[in-house]
């Protein structure tokens, strides 16, 4: 088994170090964040850092890189306080990844990559019509990370849309039926496959499959 200590990692070439550290943490979520500025110009960007925070109230977080350069998603959500999170499925991965390019603020990634803006129930941010699981969110708070300069955003889930056939009776969404994908590192997209679901784990009780 190969071993690298902290000093060896620090001395790796930049892109080798970046790919190593971004992939060693495991598979991450793959989402498109939709937003618009005060004038209504839309923005769409791929994020691999969206994670569950709590279910009561329903909240999630995602991480923004340092705002040493212009971050259109950050500017938009701070100005309008609304954005959408849209699952990436395996049939739109190329279009989704292209949104990571550094487009000018005057250019909408929706138009550039040929994904469709969708406005539902007068929500103030655009959803991705092609996405099969999507959430309308509102900005709640932000927490600067002094060690890296990154910003953690806390958001409230205001709306959830999904195809009914992917939901189990207990509320669980089967992301494999939606063909949602994950991301390894910065640029590798992977399919999801259900291996098993288990009953609630308790000491001295036999674990059971609930699939």
Steps between C-alpha positions, in 0.01 A plus 500: 500500500640838398562750780534878482560714807397864537828640369497272197143601421596867527783449251291329233443687173194725534254305285613161630451623858163654411371180338630283785344702781173560318451128436626339822202625702259274314203533267319834521160627392456642150271799469433805288430822692270737315477868587438839348611854571274794590447572131388141433815379318539131577800298610555125525798330665601146590571434871630186670474626859126495576433302821208440734500711817168421669143392431318715759530766378597363157841647426813427302841649448746547219848647481619787284862551411666827611342808349836637388348490151141567398264218608172551317303248708609669823424849374156394377388316813620783725308755291179303441528242786355221281649223287423147385683170538449252216625141496719407206399174334707288267345637179605862560849462649684660205273805498516523879880485512534771236343746747827486696661715229563863594230679303450875523217614727312628195482148355247245627635148534147375433529640147860391447454135597141466371326421828154643558404765753183409687308728736251326732243654738646851467827393664762770440776274364513270197482122525654267243205351312696188405587418863293227669551614861510873574475728797417867541718646776541822693820640648512473879858572605866480403808394693846605379766232548807695607740211434419486126306814413203287390142583598244249625145597406204382709174486305137421572316255275180679401376262227581149375396354164555141389345223294255316724615152396839545666355544852445214746212494750738608779593818310836373371599617150669230295759702312588199285153515341559869424841405354664766716879494478784569739836668449849373582744785524421788268418338170409129531129413495377166631169312491316412820399141574286389794681222687272474805294694757511405866269527797581751776810373679460426872738328744446124525236497224552317174537732203241434229483589134198717418532488123 
